[in-house]
Amino acid sequence: MANPNIPTPHITAKEGDFARTVLMPGDPLRSKFIAETYLENPVLVNNTRGVQGYTGTYKGKRVSVMASGMGMPSMGIYSYELFNYYDVQNIIRVGTAGGIGDNVKVRDVVFGMSAYTNSNFGRQYGFDGNVAPCCSFPLLEQAVAAARKMGSEPNVGERYYTDIFYDEAGGAGKLKKLGVLATEMEAAALYLNAARAGKKALAICTISDHLFTGEALSAEARQTTFTQMMEIALEIA
């Protein structure tokens, strides 16, 4: 029987249009870049609100890629619908992050093992304390192995996920003392939705700028040159 929740208000793909694994960049143009660069015979399955989603094959495996938009509310909507309505089993975020730790630099790839957050996103699931959701260990283990096979030693550790981009409170120094590697705005919602749905999630991000050194890359470089994280994600898809 057809799923009555498909299509959703945000995704107009048909049932079965998505593969079991979806790569999720934030930027729709990065979604398009991944599909056109890496997937064989990519088909556009969603373009509602310009959030482009494609399905094709990579080394014989059926893989999808779709943007999440910026921030936890947007990621929360798209990952929830993919996990719960489209029967997606794995979502791998491939995006950018701001460096915090001294041991990471611009263009380094960082895997988010756990998600510290200032967001109240977890309250919807009845958890009223401080929550730090974790990634899927099997996906993390596979990603580390894939990175090493490519000759890269990945940075694995805690990341901070926030609803605030222009943060006047200046809390990065405290996070640095706690060993947090980097900060971004999406994966805490992804990890929580995956946990609730009994699915798997992992965030693989490239450092696009560093909060303490001042290094930064252009928007164009962020969109088209962060290929290592994309290739790691595709290898474990």
C-alpha positions in Angstrom: 0.0 0.0 0.0 1.3 3.5 -0.9 2.6 5.6 2.0 0.0 8.3 2.6 2.8 10.7 3.8 4.4 10.7 0.3 4.8 13.3 -1.1 5.5 15.5 1.8 5.2 19.4 1.9 9.0 19.5 1.4 9.9 16.5 -0.8 7.9 15.6 -3.9 9.9 12.5 -4.8 7.9 9.3 -5.3 8.1 6.3 -3.0 11.2 4.3 -3.8 13.0 7.3 -5.5 15.6 7.5 -2.7 18.4 4.9 -2.1 18.9 3.4 1.3 21.8 5.8 1.8 21.6 9.6 1.3 24.5 12.0 1.3 23.3 15.4 2.7 25.2 18.5 2.1 23.7 21.8 3.3 24.1 23.6 0.0 21.8 22.5 -2.9 24.6 23.4 -5.3 26.9 21.0 -3.5 24.2 18.4 -4.0 24.2 19.1 -7.7 28.0 19.0 -7.8 28.2 15.6 -6.1 25.5 14.1 -8.4 27.1 15.4 -11.6 30.7 14.6 -10.5 30.4 11.2 -8.9 27.1 9.5 -9.8 26.3 7.5 -12.9 23.0 8.4 -14.5 21.9 10.8 -11.8 18.1 11.5 -11.8 16.7 14.6 -10.2 14.0 13.3 -7.8 13.3 16.4 -5.8 13.6 20.1 -6.5 10.9 21.5 -4.2 12.1 24.9 -2.8 15.3 24.4 -4.9 16.5 21.7 -2.5 17.9 19.4 -5.1 17.8 15.6 -4.6 19.3 13.1 -7.0 19.6 9.3 -7.2 22.2 7.4 -9.3 24.8 4.8 -8.8 28.4 4.9 -7.5 30.6 1.9 -8.3 27.5 -0.1 -8.8 25.8 1.0 -5.6 22.5 2.9 -5.7 23.1 6.2 -3.8 21.1 9.4 -3.3 22.3 12.9 -2.5 20.0 15.7 -1.3 20.6 19.1 0.4 19.4 19.8 3.9 19.5 23.6 3.9 21.1 25.5 6.8 20.5 24.9 10.5 18.9 22.2 12.7 15.3 23.1 11.9 15.9 22.5 8.2 18.0 19.4 8.7 15.4 18.2 11.2 12.6 18.4 8.6 14.4 16.7 5.7 16.1 14.0 7.7 12.9 13.2 9.6 11.0 12.8 6.3 13.7 10.7 4.7 14.1 8.4 7.7 10.4 8.0 8.5 8.6 8.3 5.2 11.0 7.3 2.5 12.6 4.4 4.3 16.1 5.8 4.1 18.4 3.8 6.4 21.6 5.9 6.5 22.2 9.7 6.1 25.7 11.0 5.9 26.1 14.7 6.2 28.9 16.1 4.0 29.3 19.8 4.8 31.6 22.5 6.2 32.5 23.3 9.8 34.4 26.0 11.6 37.6 24.8 13.3 38.1 25.3 17.0 40.8 22.9 18.1 44.5 23.6 17.7 44.9 20.2 16.0 42.6 21.0 13.1 43.3 23.3 10.2 41.5 24.5 7.1 40.7 21.7 4.6 41.0 19.0 7.3 38.2 16.4 7.4 36.6 15.9 10.7 34.2 13.2 11.8 31.6 14.1 14.4 31.6 11.4 17.0 29.2 13.2 19.4 27.2 16.4 19.1 27.4 19.0 21.9 24.6 21.5 21.3 22.9 24.5 22.7 19.7 23.6 20.8 16.4 22.6 22.3 15.7 20.2 19.4 15.9 17.1 21.7 13.1 18.3 23.9 10.5 17.1 21.4 11.5 13.6 22.2 10.8 14.1 25.9 14.4 14.5 27.1 14.6 17.5 29.4 18.3 17.3 30.4 21.4 18.1 28.4 21.6 15.8 25.4 24.7 15.0 23.3 23.6 12.6 20.6 26.2 10.3 19.0 26.8 9.1 15.4 26.4 5.6 14.2 29.5 3.7 15.3 29.4 1.3 12.3 29.3 4.2 9.9 32.1 6.0 11.8 34.2 2.8 11.8 33.8 2.4 8.0 34.5 6.0 7.4 37.8 5.9 9.3 38.8 2.8 7.4 37.9 4.4 4.1 39.9 7.6 4.9 43.0 5.6 5.9 42.7 3.6 2.7 42.9 6.9 0.9 46.0 7.8 2.8 44.4 10.3 5.2 44.3 10.1 9.0 40.9 11.6 10.0 40.2 13.8 12.9 37.5 12.1 15.1 36.0 13.7 18.1 33.4 16.0 19.6 31.8 18.7 17.6 29.6 21.6 18.7 26.3 22.2 16.9 24.5 25.5 17.4 21.5 27.4 16.2 23.5 30.6 16.2 25.9 31.6 13.5 26.8 35.1 14.7 27.4 34.2 18.3 28.0 37.3 20.4 28.4 35.2 23.6 31.9 34.1 22.4 31.8 30.6 23.9 34.3 29.1 21.5 37.2 29.4 24.0 35.3 27.3 26.6 34.6 24.7 24.0 38.2 24.5 22.9 39.2 23.8 26.5 36.8 20.8 26.5 38.5 19.3 23.4 35.8 20.2 20.9 37.3 20.1 17.4 34.9 22.2 15.3 31.4 23.7 15.2 28.6 23.6 12.7 24.8 23.9 12.6 23.1 20.7 11.4 24.2 17.3 12.7 22.8 17.3 16.2 19.3 17.3 14.7 20.4 14.6 12.3 21.8 12.4 15.0 18.7 12.8 17.2 16.3 11.9 14.3 18.4 8.9 13.5 18.3 7.7 17.1 14.6 8.1 17.3 14.0 6.3 14.0 16.4 3.5 14.7 18.5 4.5 11.7 22.2 5.4 11.2 23.8 8.8 10.7 27.3 10.3 10.5 28.6 13.8 9.9 31.8 14.1 7.8 32.8 17.8 7.4 35.6 19.8 6.0 37.1 22.7 7.9 36.3 25.8 5.9 37.5 28.4 8.4 39.1 28.5 11.8 37.6 30.6 14.6 41.0 31.2 16.2 43.5 31.4 13.3 41.3 33.4 11.1 41.9 31.2 8.0 39.0 31.0 5.7 38.1 29.8 2.2 35.7 31.3 -0.4 32.1 30.2 -1.0 33.1 28.8 -4.4 35.9 26.7 -2.8 33.5 25.4 -0.2 31.1 24.3 -2.9 33.3 22.5 -5.3 36.7 21.6 -3.8 35.9 19.7 -0.7 36.0 16.4 -2.5 37.8 14.2 0.0 34.8 14.1 2.4 32.5 13.4 -0.5 34.6 10.4 -1.6 34.8 9.0 1.9 31.1 9.2 2.2 30.5 7.6 -1.2 32.9 4.7 -0.3 30.7 3.8 2.7 27.3 4.5 1.2 
